[in-house]
Amino acid sequence: MRRIESPTNPLVKTLRRLAHPRRREAQFLLEGKKLVDAALQSGTEIETIVVSSAYRTTFLRDVAAVELDDALFRNVSTLESPEGILAIARRPSPTVPRAGLIAVAAGIQDPGNLGALARVVEATGAAGLIVLKGSTDPFGPKAVRGSMGSVLRVPVCEVSDMGELDGFRKIALVPRDGSDYREVDWASPCAVVLGGESAGIDDEVASRCDAEASIPMHGDVESLNVATAAALALYEAARRVG
């Protein structure tokens, strides 16, 4: 196994860049044994596995592996308590599903929320997660960790325009004044459109939706976390069409 000790090594520079990405790249970072395992099991294309000097593993298979000095590994890690293993993977590029139930992230900026939404999509058996332009990167380090590997197992498609969802009945999930989500027609193919944490769904996206649905709330609660709202709507839709 090749060992790297220099902080100026090109691979180390790549790891630092992917740990704090400023733009979307063809590569993304996976950190921790669970995520690396999930990538191997899901068939995600892995370019390199990187381990610290103190780490011992037996599942590297045919993937190129590199060892970093422990101090250098801690320096490139995104975790407060590094597990000693990470990987550089290739961003998948699935096509938009043409049937079934999908979730659409429209302006979701919080990577933890987007990752949690991917988990909901997988848990509910939805056909995929569509990420509209203006949302955070679903393959950024925090989003991947928040998804607990779901972004590796469900189709995650990044699109620039709602027009790519033609053929789907698009239902915007809004905090107030929409139809009760339990009474909405969720017949397939159907897209549940979810807005950002504070701004919600912008007017241009909302104008392209066919209906609005809301989850009844008591008291002075303004809105639910986007992943919580998505779970309620997607499970209800799955129950109704299943």
C-alpha positions as CSV (number, residue, x, y, z in Angstrom):
1,M,0.0,0.0,0.0
2,R,1.4,3.4,-1.0
3,R,2.1,5.7,2.0
4,I,1.9,9.5,1.8
5,E,3.5,11.8,4.3
6,S,3.8,15.1,2.4
7,P,1.0,17.7,2.9
8,T,1.8,19.0,-0.6
9,N,1.0,15.6,-2.3
10,P,-1.6,16.1,-5.1
11,L,-3.9,13.5,-3.5
12,V,-3.8,15.4,-0.1
13,K,-4.7,18.6,-2.0
14,T,-7.6,16.8,-3.6
15,L,-8.9,15.5,-0.3
16,R,-8.8,19.0,1.2
17,R,-10.7,20.4,-1.7
18,L,-13.4,17.8,-1.6
19,A,-13.7,18.1,2.2
20,H,-14.6,21.8,1.7
21,P,-16.0,22.0,-1.9
22,R,-16.7,25.4,-3.4
23,R,-18.5,23.9,-6.4
24,R,-19.9,20.7,-7.7
25,E,-17.2,18.3,-8.9
26,A,-17.2,14.9,-10.6
27,Q,-15.7,13.5,-7.4
28,F,-17.0,13.5,-3.9
29,L,-15.8,12.4,-0.5
30,L,-17.0,9.6,1.7
31,E,-15.8,9.4,5.3
32,G,-16.2,6.6,7.8
33,K,-16.5,2.9,7.5
34,K,-20.3,2.8,7.2
35,L,-20.3,5.1,4.2
36,V,-17.3,3.4,2.5
37,D,-19.1,0.1,3.1
38,A,-22.3,1.5,1.7
39,A,-20.5,2.7,-1.4
40,L,-18.9,-0.7,-2.0
41,Q,-22.2,-2.5,-1.5
42,S,-24.2,-0.1,-3.7
43,G,-21.8,-0.3,-6.6
44,T,-20.7,3.3,-6.4
45,E,-17.5,3.9,-8.4
46,I,-14.7,4.4,-5.9
47,E,-11.4,5.9,-7.2
48,T,-9.3,5.7,-4.0
49,I,-9.7,4.5,-0.5
50,V,-7.5,6.4,2.0
51,V,-6.7,5.0,5.5
52,S,-4.7,6.3,8.4
53,S,-1.5,4.5,9.5
54,A,-3.3,3.2,12.6
55,Y,-6.3,1.8,10.6
56,R,-6.6,-1.8,9.8
57,T,-9.0,-3.2,7.3
58,T,-9.6,-6.2,5.1
59,F,-12.3,-5.1,2.7
60,L,-10.4,-3.0,0.2
61,R,-10.9,-5.6,-2.6
62,D,-9.6,-4.3,-6.0
63,V,-9.9,-0.6,-5.1
64,A,-6.6,1.4,-5.0
65,A,-5.7,2.1,-1.4
66,V,-3.4,4.7,0.1
67,E,-2.1,5.2,3.6
68,L,-1.7,8.6,5.2
69,D,0.3,9.5,8.2
70,D,-2.1,9.7,11.2
71,A,-1.5,13.4,11.7
72,L,-2.0,14.1,8.0
73,F,-5.2,12.1,8.0
74,R,-6.6,14.1,10.9
75,N,-5.7,17.2,8.9
76,V,-7.8,16.3,5.9
77,S,-10.6,14.7,7.8
78,T,-14.0,16.5,8.0
79,L,-14.8,14.8,11.3
80,E,-14.0,15.8,14.9
81,S,-13.1,12.2,15.7
82,P,-11.8,10.7,12.4
83,E,-12.5,6.9,12.0
84,G,-9.3,6.5,9.9
85,I,-10.9,5.7,6.6
86,L,-12.3,7.7,3.7
87,A,-12.8,7.4,0.0
88,I,-12.9,9.4,-3.1
89,A,-15.9,8.4,-5.3
90,R,-17.3,9.4,-8.6
91,R,-20.6,11.3,-8.6
92,P,-23.4,9.1,-10.1
93,S,-25.5,10.5,-12.9
94,P,-28.8,8.6,-13.1
95,T,-31.6,9.6,-15.3
96,V,-34.8,11.2,-14.0
97,P,-37.4,8.4,-13.3
98,R,-40.4,8.6,-15.6
99,A,-43.0,6.9,-13.3
100,G,-43.8,6.4,-9.6
101,L,-43.4,8.9,-6.7
102,I,-40.5,11.3,-6.5
103,A,-39.4,14.0,-4.1
104,V,-38.2,17.4,-5.5
105,A,-35.8,19.6,-3.5
106,A,-36.5,23.1,-4.6
107,G,-34.1,25.5,-3.0
108,I,-33.1,23.4,0.0
109,Q,-29.8,24.9,1.3
110,D,-29.1,23.0,4.4
111,P,-27.0,19.9,3.5
112,G,-28.2,18.0,6.6
113,N,-31.8,18.5,5.6
114,L,-31.1,17.4,2.1
115,G,-29.3,14.3,3.3
116,A,-32.2,13.5,5.7
117,L,-34.6,14.0,2.7
118,A,-32.7,11.4,0.8
119,R,-33.1,9.0,3.7
120,V,-36.9,9.6,3.7
121,V,-37.0,8.9,-0.1
122,E,-35.3,5.6,0.4
123,A,-37.3,4.6,3.5
124,T,-40.7,5.3,1.7
125,G,-39.7,3.4,-1.4
126,A,-40.0,6.5,-3.6
127,A,-38.5,6.3,-7.1
128,G,-35.9,9.0,-6.6
129,L,-34.8,12.4,-5.4
130,I,-34.7,15.3,-7.8
131,V,-32.5,18.3,-6.8
132,L,-33.4,21.5,-8.6
133,K,-30.8,24.1,-9.4
134,G,-30.5,26.4,-6.4
135,S,-30.3,23.6,-3.8
136,T,-27.2,22.6,-2.0
137,D,-25.0,19.8,-3.4
138,P,-26.5,16.4,-2.5
139,F,-23.0,14.9,-2.6
140,G,-21.3,17.5,-0.4
141,P,-19.7,15.9,2.8
142,K,-22.5,17.0,5.2
143,A,-25.3,16.0,2.9
144,V,-23.8,12.5,2.3
145,R,-23.3,12.0,6.1
146,G,-26.8,13.3,6.7
147,S,-28.2,10.8,4.2
148,M,-26.4,7.9,6.0
149,G,-25.6,6.4,2.6
150,S,-29.1,6.9,1.0
151,V,-27.7,9.1,-1.7
152,L,-25.6,6.1,-2.8
153,R,-28.6,3.8,-3.0
154,V,-31.5,5.9,-4.5
155,P,-31.4,7.8,-7.8
156,V,-30.4,11.4,-7.0
157,C,-30.8,13.5,-10.1
158,E,-29.8,17.2,-10.4
159,V,-31.8,19.2,-12.9
160,S,-31.8,22.8,-13.9
161,D,-35.5,23.3,-14.8
162,M,-38.9,22.0,-13.8
163,G,-39.5,21.2,-17.4
164,E,-37.5,18.1,-16.9
165,L,-40.3,16.8,-14.7
166,D,-43.0,17.1,-17.4
167,G,-45.3,14.1,-17.2
168,F,-45.4,14.2,-13.4
169,R,-48.3,15.7,-11.4
170,K,-46.4,18.2,-9.3
171,I,-47.7,18.9,-5.8
172,A,-46.1,21.7,-3.8
173,L,-45.9,21.0,-0.1
174,V,-46.6,24.4,1.6
175,P,-46.9,25.3,5.3
176,R,-50.4,26.8,5.1
177,D,-53.5,27.2,2.9
178,G,-52.9,24.1,0.7
179,S,-55.3,21.2,0.5
180,D,-55.1,18.7,3.4
181,Y,-52.3,16.3,2.4
182,R,-54.5,13.4,3.4
183,E,-57.0,14.3,0.7
184,V,-54.7,15.0,-2.2
185,D,-54.7,12.9,-5.4
186,W,-51.3,11.2,-5.2
187,A,-51.8,9.0,-8.2
188,S,-48.6,8.1,-10.0
189,P,-46.6,9.6,-11.6
190,C,-46.4,12.2,-8.9
191,A,-43.7,14.7,-7.7
192,V,-43.8,16.1,-4.1
193,V,-42.1,19.5,-4.3
194,L,-40.4,20.7,-1.1
195,G,-39.0,24.2,-0.6
196,G,-36.1,25.7,1.4
197,E,-35.9,26.1,5.1
198,S,-36.9,29.8,5.3
199,A,-37.9,31.0,1.9
200,G,-40.0,28.0,1.0
201,I,-40.9,27.3,-2.7
202,D,-40.1,30.3,-4.9
203,D,-42.8,31.8,-7.1
204,E,-41.4,30.4,-10.4
205,V,-41.4,26.8,-9.2
206,A,-44.7,27.2,-7.5
207,S,-46.3,28.4,-10.8
208,R,-45.2,25.2,-12.4
209,C,-46.9,23.0,-9.8
210,D,-50.4,21.5,-10.3
211,A,-51.6,21.7,-6.7
212,E,-50.6,22.7,-3.2
213,A,-50.9,20.5,-0.1
214,S,-50.4,21.3,3.6
215,I,-49.9,19.3,6.7
216,P,-52.4,20.6,9.5
217,M,-50.5,22.1,12.4
218,H,-51.7,23.2,15.8
219,G,-50.6,26.2,17.9
220,D,-48.2,28.8,16.6
221,V,-45.9,26.4,14.7
222,E,-44.9,28.0,11.5
223,S,-43.6,25.0,9.6
224,L,-42.2,21.5,10.0
225,N,-38.6,20.5,9.2
226,V,-38.5,19.6,5.5
227,A,-37.6,15.9,6.1
228,T,-40.4,15.5,8.6
229,A,-42.9,17.1,6.2
230,A,-41.6,15.0,3.4
231,A,-41.9,11.8,5.4
232,L,-45.6,12.5,6.2
233,A,-46.4,13.3,2.6
234,L,-44.5,10.5,1.0
235,Y,-45.7,7.8,3.4
236,E,-49.3,9.0,2.8
237,A,-48.8,9.0,-0.9
238,A,-47.2,5.5,-0.8
239,R,-50.1,4.2,1.3
240,R,-52.7,5.7,-1.0
241,V,-51.3,4.4,-4.3
242,G,-49.9,1.1,-2.8
